Amino acid sequence: MYNLHTFLVCLDICVFCVILFSRRSCGADYRYEACEPRNCGHGPNISFPFYIPGLQESFCGYPGFVLNCSQQGFPVLQLPENEYVVEGISYQTRTLRVYDAAVLSSNGTGCLPGIRNTTLPTALFNFSGNVTRLHLFSNCTNSLSENLWRHRVGCDGKGGDSWDLAIYDKDENFANTALKNCERNVVAPVEDDGNIGPGNVGEVLRRGFVLNWTASDCSECERSGGRCGFNATTYHFRCWCPGRAHGRRCRPEKRHQSVLILATAISGGGAVLLLCLLISFVLWHCKKKIKKIYFLSRNTTSDPSSKSDIETGRSYFGIPIFSYTELEVATGNFDASKELGDGGFGAVYHGKLQDGREVAVKRLYEHNYRRVEQFMNEIKILTCLRHKNLVSLYGCTSRRSKELLLVYEYIPNGTVADHLHGEKAQKAPLSWPVRMSIAIETASALAYLHKSDIIHRDVKTDNILLDNNFCVKVADFGLSRLCPNNVTHVSTAPQGTPGYVDPEYHQCYQLTDKSDVYSFGVVLVELLSSMPAVDISRSRDEINLANLAVNRIQKHAFDELLDPLLGCDCDAEVKRMSTSVAELAFRCLQLEKDMRPSMVRF
């Protein structure tokens, strides 16, 4: 009766989803509509990789490719030192023709504009091959040679700028001489068409020059009927299509869209129906599982009339069994002052056994229905592993104990997170050699796990412990999974810690060893930056440290990522190594798992 009722409810949901799915298939994606080409009134139409704030959304363009509309109705490109009017854009050749916006202010006066040096963000733009440099000099002495007087220009520019000389790159000797006789020198890029000289400097500046841009190619998306855009969360190019977003192009072409709508609705409905059947099975399975766990939980209460596991000489997977009373005494009745940490399944306490050994005791939450499964999973994993960089399991309590407790070796120096951005960070920041050692030893531990067909599944700096010599001990295997070497992945609902979870695992529910590689990439970035994996005080697109890191690395802005305390500015070797680690982290953080390296090859 229970299964029939569940199935009927799911069937109703299916019908609703099919109707909803078919309706959604008929509507245009809002991002497709939002990214329609626009203009400022004059000049070219603006589309990817550029966008106009206020007229287009930021997801319509590439970061750093913002164009603003001037009061005169022209698109303007803002560079670090100057503003440039965009006169034309060739999306086929990925070039744009620009001229200094200051030229507009002097238009018709016969004066040269008051311009400044040009600084290009080379990660985004570079000059085309026929661009040369025009040197403008001011505040020159009266004792100029006759050769320099030939390069003299006349009028005072707007704002008090007065250019005395204008010399092109081809007259390099004159430019060097002028530097000795003039106080101010500004270099302006101009197009070299073979017909430039002192008499037409204003015209040459107005003609402008051509820039090449560096961004994802949009042509394939546009040919398929889409509009290009950018996902700031994943930092990847997207193709916004009339129906939905795609990776590189819309599929199929427009002539097939009516067929697509029907096929999508039918296949979507079928998929939902299968999902409902799966939900029914899962609910039945969970109900059965909960009964089993409830039965086990009932048995965790001490029963004076039954013999304990200790009395009968039993053990779990060959590890010792501790009594609840012994561990209660060791932790001072689980004194709050001895709590070392608190996780999703339980709290960890510092304790001291009667034989003098210091231990860490994990106390699983009593009312968490998954505690038995996690308890057994961690025991199974740790009893078959031996590695110097993995925490050791000393034992556990009996399943008949008052509470389920796990006993580990005590690691006294806190976690890597404590030392990077926690309480210990202010006292003595980690040096670069120590950070490198942490990265290497963590990689060694994960490589050992992967060779043993085990995926840790919760790699993070809170789970990397340090002893007094700053040697690594990777801990917390409650979420770990065995992945036999004859399968490519394990299908499982996403679990883990926000900021560290593999996006592909989160999307596809397929857990692989490359999921640990992604998390390790986040750890590497933490070691480089001393920033936490998630920080809501950062800008929206950079709340996740992984997004922030990919952003900076793609722009070659390593200095903005590195912790200033590392001393990269004064130590060339540290800078070289940190750059290499950043590049490795970038590879680990690739969205597609096949693009990430393997831990065993580090």
N, C-alpha and C positions, 0 to 999 in steps of 0.2 A: 504493500500500500504506500509506504514511504517513497519507494523508487518511482511508482506510477505518478504520484503527486508531483514529485520533483521534475519528472520528465514533462508533464503537462504545463507546469510553470515555465520551464525552459522553452517549450514549443511556442507559447505565447510571446516570449521574448524574441524568439527567432522571427516570427511573423512581423513584429514591430521593427526589428533590425533590418529585415529585407526591404520593408517600405522606406525606412529612413535611409538605408544605404543607396537605394535606387534614386531617391530624391537628391541625395548629396552628389551622386554621380552626374546628375543633370546640371548642377549649379557650377559656376566658375569659381575657382579658388580665389579668395580675396587677395592673395599675394600677387597672383597673375594680373588682376585688375589694378592693384596699387602700383605696379611697376610699368604702367603704360608710359612710353616716352613723353617727356615734357620739354618746354623751353621757357626762357625768361622773357619772351616777347621779341627779342632780337637774337640772332645767332643760331647755332645748330640745335637740333633736338638732343635731349640728354637721356641716355640710357646706360645700362651696365657697361663698364665698371663704375661710371659716375652716377651721382644722384643729387637732387636738389632738396635740402631739408625744407619741410613745409609743403612742398609739392609732391614729393615722393618719400617713401619710407626708407629707413636706413638699410633694410634687408634687400633693397633694390640695387645697392651698389657695394663696392669693395671698400673696406676700411682705409681711410686716408684719401679717398677719391671724391670728397665733398666739393660741390660747386655751388656758390651762392649767387644770387641775382643782384646786380648793381642797381642803383637808382635809375640809371639810364636804360635798364632792361637788358643788360648783357650778362652772360654767365662768367663768373670770376673764380679762378683757381687760387686758393690761399696757400702760399709756400712760407717757409719759416721766416724769411726776411721781406718778401714782396707779395703783392697781389698781381695776378696776370689775367687780362681779359682773354677769354677763349673765343677765337674767331672762327675756328673750324675744327671738326673732329672727323677722322677717318677710322671707323670701327673695323674696316677690313685690314688696314695696315697697322692698326693700333697706334695711331699718332694723333697729336693735336697741335694746331698752330695757335700760339699765344703771343701777346705783347704786353709790356709793362702797363699796368693800369694808370700809372702816373702820366702816361702819354696823353690820356684823355683830358687831364686837368690843364695841360698846356696847349691843347689843340687850337690852332689858329692864331697863336700869339707869336710864333716864330722863335720861341725859346725852347731850349732843351729841358726836359722834365727833371725834377729832383728825384732821381732814382737811387736805389741802394744795391749792395752786392746781392747776388743770387746764390741761394743755397738749395740744392736739390736733395730731397730724400731719395737716395740712390736705390733703395729697396723698391720704390714705386715708379720713379721716372729716371730717364737719362736723355742727354742731348742727342739729336740726330747727327749724322755724319758731316753735314755741311754747316755746322754752327761754329762760328769763330768768336773771339772775344774783343770787345771794344773797351779800351781803357779811357776813363774820363778823369781828368786832373783838375784840381782847383787850388786856390790860395798859392799860386805860383809866384816866384820872384820876377822882378822886372828885367832881370839880366838873362833872358832866354836866348838861346842861339837862334840864328836865322832859320836853321832846319826845323827847330821846334815851332817857330812862329807860323810855319806853313800849316801846322795842325791846329791853329787857334780857332776857337768858336766863340760866338759873341754874347748872347743875351743872358741876363740873370733869370734863372728859373724860378718858379713859384716856391714860396716858402724861404726865400733868401739863398737858395743854392746858386752858385755861380761856377759854371764849368769853363775853365780857361783853355784846356786842350782836349782833343779827342784823337786817340791813336789806336790803330788796329793791331792785332797780334802780328801781322806780317811785318810791321815796322817795329820789331822787338827792340832794336838798338835805341831807337828814339824813346820808346817806353821806359827803358832802363835809365836813360839820361833824365827824362822828365821826373822820375821818382826822386832824383836828387834835388830837384828845383821846386817841387810842389809838395804841399803838406798833405793833401788828401787825394786818394786814388780809389775809384770805384770801377769794378769790372762788370760789364753788361754783356750777356750773350746776344748775338745777332746772327742773322743768316748771311753767309758769304756767297753772294751771287756773282762775284768777280767785278762788281761795279759799285764799290763803296769808297768814299773819301770824305775829307773834312766838309765838303760842301753839301752833302746830303745826309748828315748824321741823324737829323730829326726824322727824315723819311725812313731811314734804315731801322731806327728804333720803333717807329710805328708799324713797319712791316713785320716785326717780331721774328720768331724762330719756331722750330718744330721740336716737340718732345715725343719720345717713345715712352709708352707705359708698360709696366710689368704687372699683369693680372691674368686670371684664368681666361682662356679663349671662350667666347660666347657663341661663335658661329654655329656650332653643331646644335646647340639648344634652339637658336633662332630659326635655323632651317627646318626644324621639326615642329615649329609653331609655338615655341615657348618664349618666355622672357627670363633673362638671366637674373640671378640674385645671389645672396650670400647668407649663410646661416652663422650668425655671430656666436651661437652657443657651441657649435661643433667646429667653427672656423673653417668651413668648407664651402666651396661653390655649390649652388643649387640651381636647378632649372625649374622655374615656376610654370606650370602648364595649366591649361584651362580647367582640367579636372583635379589635379593634385600635383605635388612636387615630385620631381625625379632627380636622379643623380646628374646625368649629362645631357639628356635629350628627352623629348616627349615621345611616348609610344602608345599606340601606333600613330600614323599620320591622321590628319583631320578627316579624311574620307572614310576612315574606319571608326570614327567616334560613336556613331549610332550603334554599331555592333558592339563596341566596347562597353557602352552604357548597359546594354542588355546582358552581355556576358558578365560584366562586373557584378550586376545585381544578382544574377543567378549564382555565380560562383561565391559571391559574398554571403548570400543566404545559405548556400550549402555549407560553407565554412562555419557559419554561426550555428547551424544545426549540428554539425559534428562537435563543435565546441560545447553545445548544450549536453550532448551525450557524454562528453568527457567530464563536464561538471557533475552530471549525475553520478558517474562512476567515482569521481574524486570525493564527492560528499558521502557516498556509501563507504568508500575506503576510509575516509577520515573518521566517520562515525565508529567504524570497527576499530580503528587505531586508538581513538580516544577511550573506548571501552578498555582496550588493552592497557593503555597508560594509566587509566584510572585504577585498574586492578593492581598494576605495579605500585602506584602511589599508595594504595591502601596497605600494601605490604611493606612500605618503607617505615611504617610506624612500628616501634619496638614491641615485640610480643614476648612477654616474660615466659610464656609457656613453651616457646620454641627455642631450639638451639641456634646460636649465632653462627655466622660463617667462620668466625675465628675459632669457635669451639670445634667446628667440624673440619677445620684445616683447609677450608676452601679459599680460592683466590681468583681474581679476574685476570685472565691472560698472563698469568705468571707474576703479577705485581702484588706486593703486600697489601693487606687490608687493615686499615686503622679503625679503632673504635671511635664513635662519635664523642664519647667522653674525653678521650685522649686529646683530640683536636680542639675540643671546647676549652680544655685547660691550656693548651698550647697557645691559643689566641686570646686568652683572657676573657673567655665567654664572648668571643667575637666583638671585642672592644672596638668602638667606632674610631678611636685614635690609632688603631693598628690597620685600618683599611688602606690598602695600596691602590685600589682602583675599582671601578664599577662599570660593568658592561651590560650587554643586552640579556645575558642569561644568568649572571650572578656577580657577586662582589668577591674581591680577593683580599685576604688578610695576611699580615705578617705573623708568624708563630714560631715557637721554639719547642722542639720535642724534648722528652725526658732524657734522651741520649745526647742532648746538646745541639743537635742539628737545627739550623734555621731553615724554615720552610715558608712557602707561600700556599695558603689554603684557599681554594676557590669554593665558595658556598653558592650552590645553584639556587635560584629563586624557587621557593616552595610552591608557588601557585602558577608557575609557567608550565603549561602542559607538555612542552617539548623538552623539559629538563632531562628526562630519562634518555631520550634519543641522543641529545647532545652529550650527556654523561658517558654513554657507551661509545659514541663516535670518537670522542677525544681519547679514551682509553685504547681503543683499537688502533688508532693512528700512532700514538706515542710509544706504545709497547713494541712496535716493530721498527722503530727508527733509532739510530744512534749516530749523532753528528755533533761535533764540538760547538756548532753555532745554533743548535736547537735546544730548547729548554728540556730538562729531564723530568719525567714523571716518577715520583717516589712511591705513590700508592693511592688508595682511595678508601672510602667507607663501603660497608656492605650495602647491598640493595635493600636490606631489611633495617638499615640504620634510620635513626630519627630524621636525618637529612642526608642528601647526597653531597659528598665533599670530595674534592680532588686535591692531592698533595703534590706540590712541585718543589724543585730546588729553588731556594731564594736567591734572587739576583738583586744586589743591594743598591745599584747606582741609578735606578729609575729607568725611564724610557727615553728613546731618542727624541720623542715629542717634548718631553720635559726639558731637554737640553737645548732644543732649537727655538721653541716659542712658549715654554712653560716657566715654572718657578726657577729652575736651575739655569735658564738662559742668561739671566741678568748677572748672576754671580761669576760664571766663568764660561764664556761662549766657546763652543767647540772649534778647535783649530782645523785648518784645511787637511793636514795629514790624518787627523782622527776621523773627519768626515769621509775621506776617501777609504779608510779602513772599514768604516761602518758599511759603506756601499759595497765593497768587495766581499766582506763576510756575509752580508745579507744575500748577495747574489749567489754565494757558495751554498748557503743553506737552501735557497729556493731551487737551485740546480739539483741538489741532492734529493729534494722532495719530488721534483719532476722526473728524475731518473727512477724514482720508486713508484711512479704512476700516481702521485698524490698532488692534488691542487690545494693550496692553502686556503684561498678564497677570501681572506681578510687581511691581506698584507697592508700594513700602515705603520706609521712611526710610533703609535701607541702600543703596538704589538711587537716592537723590536726593543728588547731589554738590553741594558748595559751593565757589565760588572765593574768592579773598581779599576780595572785596567782598560776599560772602554771596549772590551770584547763583546761581540754581539751574541745574543740569545733570542732567536725568533720564538714567539710564544703564541698561545691561543689557537688551538686547532679544532675548536668546537664546530666551526662551519666547514672544515676541510672535507674534501671528497676524494675517494679512490676512483681514478679514471684508468681502467685497464688499457694496456698498450695496443690492443687490437681495435679500439674505437677512437674516433676523432674528437668526440666531445661527450659531455654528459648534459642531458636536458634537465633543467631544474629552475625553479622560480628564483629570480634575482634576490640575493641577500648580500650583505656586506655593509660597508660604511660609506655614506655619501662623500663624494670627492675622490674616492678611490675605485669605485665600481666601474668596470669595463663597459663603455657605452654599448658595444655590440652584444655583450652578454645581457645587458639590461633590456636590449631591444629584441633579441632573438631567443633568450632563455637557454643559450647554448654555452656551457661552461667548458673552457679549455685551459691549457697551461698558459696560453697567451693572455688570459684574464689576469693572472698573477703578474705577467710582464707589464701590463698597463699600470697596475697598482704600484709596481716597483718604479715605474717612470715617475709617478707622483712623488714617491719617496726621494728619488734623486733630485727632483726640483726643490723639495723641502730642504734637502741638505745644501743645495746651492743658495737658496734664498732666505732660509730661516723663517719662511712664511707658513701659516697653517694651510691645510688642504682646502678648507672651506672658510671663508670670512665674509659675512654679509655686509661688513662695512666697506668692502671694495665695490667698485662699479658693477652694475648688473651683469655685464658680459664677462667679468673677471672674478666673480664670487668663487668659482671653482679655480683652484690654482693651476690645474691642467690647462684650462683655456687661457689664463694669463700667460703661462709659459710658452705655449704654442704661438700666441700673438707676438711676444717679444722675440722669440727665436726666429720666426719667419721674417721679422723686420731687422734681424741682426742687431737688436738692441739688448745685447747680453748685459751691458752695464746696469740696465734697469731691473734686471732679474737677480743679479748676484748680491749677496749680503756684503755690505761695505766693510764689515769686520774681517772679511777674508783677506783683505789687503792686496787685491788684484792690481790696483793702480801702481803699486811699488814693487811687485814681484811678478816678473814676466812668466816664470814657470807656473805659478799658481794660476795666472790668467790663461795660459795655454791649456792646462789640465782642466780648469773649470769650463772652458769653452768646449773641450772634447766631451766632458760629462753632460753638458747642456745638449749637445748634438745627439748623444746617446739617449737622453731623456726624450728628446723630440721623436726619435724612432720608436721608443717604447709607447708613446702616447698617440700613435697613429690610430685613427678610428677603425680601419680595416685590420683585423687581427693578423692577416697574412703579411702585412707590411711591417709587423713588429719582429724584432730579433727573438731568438730562443734563449732562455736562461742558460742552457747547457753550452752555448757558444760564446758567452760573454768572456 
